[in-house]
Amino acid sequence: MNGWKVTAIVFIILFILETIFFISIVSIGFSDLNKENQCMYNVCGDESYDSYIYYEFEGICECYKSGIVKKMEYIE
């Protein structure tokens, strides 16, 4: 094999791995964004709550009223 063929194969493999990594990272990001939207609209969507926070690692949504946690829910 020539040197350029080996280099081309290596770059093709690296491009494929980079594409798979990029798609998986974007997919994880959209999943977390959907869960945060679910927290904002479905769990804390009432007018009675001032703010919310979604902990993506724990999957916990907390709703606040005047700085006090009023509702806490686990989102799968």
C-alpha positions as CSV (number, residue, x, y, z in Angstrom):
1,M,0.0,0.0,0.0
2,N,1.1,3.5,-0.7
3,G,1.4,6.0,2.1
4,W,-1.4,8.2,0.8
5,K,-3.9,5.3,0.9
6,V,-3.1,4.6,4.6
7,T,-3.5,8.3,5.4
8,A,-6.8,8.5,3.5
9,I,-8.2,5.4,5.4
10,V,-7.1,6.9,8.7
11,F,-8.8,10.2,7.9
12,I,-12.0,8.5,6.8
13,I,-12.1,6.5,10.0
14,L,-11.5,9.7,12.1
15,F,-14.2,11.5,10.2
16,I,-16.7,8.7,10.8
17,L,-15.8,8.6,14.5
18,E,-16.1,12.4,14.8
19,T,-19.5,12.4,13.1
20,I,-20.8,9.7,15.5
21,F,-19.5,11.6,18.5
22,F,-21.1,14.9,17.3
23,I,-24.5,13.3,16.6
24,S,-24.5,11.6,20.0
25,I,-23.6,14.9,21.8
26,V,-26.3,16.8,20.0
27,S,-28.8,14.0,20.8
28,I,-28.0,14.2,24.5
29,G,-28.3,18.0,24.4
30,F,-31.8,17.8,22.8
31,S,-32.9,15.2,25.3
32,D,-31.9,17.4,28.3
33,L,-33.5,20.4,26.6
34,N,-36.8,18.5,26.2
35,K,-36.7,17.5,29.9
36,E,-36.1,21.1,30.9
37,N,-39.1,22.2,28.8
38,Q,-41.2,19.5,30.5
39,C,-40.1,20.9,33.8
40,M,-40.9,24.5,32.8
41,Y,-44.3,23.9,31.2
42,N,-45.8,20.7,32.7
43,V,-44.5,20.6,36.2
44,C,-44.0,24.3,37.1
45,G,-46.4,25.8,34.5
46,D,-48.9,27.1,37.0
47,E,-49.0,30.9,37.5
48,S,-48.4,30.3,41.3
49,Y,-44.7,29.6,40.8
50,D,-42.0,32.3,40.4
51,S,-39.2,30.2,39.0
52,Y,-37.9,26.7,38.4
53,I,-34.7,24.8,38.2
54,Y,-34.0,21.5,36.5
55,Y,-31.0,19.4,37.7
56,E,-30.1,17.4,34.6
57,F,-27.8,14.9,36.3
58,E,-30.3,14.0,38.9
59,G,-33.4,14.5,36.7
60,I,-35.1,16.6,39.4
61,C,-37.4,19.6,38.8
62,E,-38.0,22.1,41.5
63,C,-40.6,24.9,41.5
64,Y,-40.1,28.0,43.6
65,K,-42.4,30.6,45.1
66,S,-40.6,33.6,46.8
67,G,-37.4,31.6,46.9
68,I,-38.9,28.6,48.7
69,V,-39.2,25.2,47.1
70,K,-42.9,24.5,46.7
71,K,-42.8,21.5,44.4
72,M,-40.2,18.9,43.6
73,E,-40.6,16.2,41.0
74,Y,-38.4,13.5,39.4
75,I,-38.5,13.6,35.6
76,E,-37.5,10.4,33.7
